[in-house]
Amino acid sequence: MNQGRIWCVVSPTVGLPLFLGAVTAISLIIHFAVLSNTTWFAAFWGG
Protein backbone atom coordinates (compact mmCIF):
# COMPACT_ATOMS: atom_id res chain seq x y z
CA MET A 1 0.00 0.00 0.00
CA ASN A 2 1.49 3.27 -1.14
CA GLN A 3 0.01 5.50 1.59
CA GLY A 4 0.05 2.97 4.43
CA ARG A 5 2.03 5.21 6.77
CA ILE A 6 -0.97 7.53 7.25
CA TRP A 7 -2.34 5.05 9.80
CA CYS A 8 0.70 5.75 11.99
CA VAL A 9 -0.62 9.31 12.37
CA VAL A 10 -4.39 8.76 12.26
CA SER A 11 -6.07 5.79 13.91
CA PRO A 12 -8.11 3.66 11.47
CA THR A 13 -11.05 3.70 13.88
CA VAL A 14 -11.17 7.49 13.46
CA GLY A 15 -9.89 7.90 9.92
CA LEU A 16 -12.10 5.40 8.08
CA PRO A 17 -15.47 6.63 9.42
CA LEU A 18 -14.35 10.22 8.83
CA PHE A 19 -13.35 9.42 5.25
CA LEU A 20 -16.55 7.47 4.51
CA GLY A 21 -18.67 10.20 6.08
CA ALA A 22 -16.97 12.83 3.93
CA VAL A 23 -17.57 10.77 0.77
CA THR A 24 -21.24 10.34 1.71
CA ALA A 25 -21.69 14.04 2.45
CA ILE A 26 -20.07 15.09 -0.84
CA SER A 27 -22.24 12.63 -2.76
CA LEU A 28 -25.44 13.93 -1.15
CA ILE A 29 -24.43 17.54 -1.78
CA ILE A 30 -23.76 16.83 -5.46
CA HIS A 31 -27.03 14.94 -5.88
CA PHE A 32 -28.99 17.72 -4.20
CA ALA A 33 -27.31 20.35 -6.39
CA VAL A 34 -28.13 18.43 -9.57
CA LEU A 35 -31.68 17.75 -8.40
CA SER A 36 -32.37 21.38 -7.57
CA ASN A 37 -30.72 22.87 -10.70
CA THR A 38 -32.12 20.64 -13.46
CA THR A 39 -35.58 19.63 -14.58
CA TRP A 40 -34.77 16.23 -16.06
CA PHE A 41 -33.21 14.72 -12.92
CA ALA A 42 -36.35 15.05 -10.83
CA ALA A 43 -38.39 13.54 -13.67
CA PHE A 44 -35.89 10.68 -13.91
CA TRP A 45 -36.20 9.89 -10.19
CA GLY A 46 -39.96 10.25 -10.37
CA GLY A 47 -40.19 7.65 -13.09
C-alpha positions in Angstrom: 0.0 0.0 0.0 1.5 3.3 -1.1 0.0 5.5 1.6 0.1 3.0 4.4 2.0 5.2 6.8 -1.0 7.5 7.2 -2.3 5.0 9.8 0.7 5.7 12.0 -0.6 9.3 12.4 -4.4 8.8 12.3 -6.1 5.8 13.9 -8.1 3.7 11.5 -11.1 3.7 13.9 -11.2 7.5 13.5 -9.9 7.9 9.9 -12.1 5.4 8.1 -15.5 6.6 9.4 -14.4 10.2 8.8 -13.4 9.4 5.2 -16.6 7.5 4.5 -18.7 10.2 6.1 -17.0 12.8 3.9 -17.6 10.8 0.8 -21.2 10.3 1.7 -21.7 14.0 2.4 -20.1 15.1 -0.8 -22.2 12.6 -2.8 -25.4 13.9 -1.1 -24.4 17.5 -1.8 -23.8 16.8 -5.5 -27.0 14.9 -5.9 -29.0 17.7 -4.2 -27.3 20.3 -6.4 -28.1 18.4 -9.6 -31.7 17.7 -8.4 -32.4 21.4 -7.6 -30.7 22.9 -10.7 -32.1 20.6 -13.5 -35.6 19.6 -14.6 -34.8 16.2 -16.1 -33.2 14.7 -12.9 -36.3 15.0 -10.8 -38.4 13.5 -13.7 -35.9 10.7 -13.9 -36.2 9.9 -10.2 -40.0 10.2 -10.4 -40.2 7.6 -13.1 
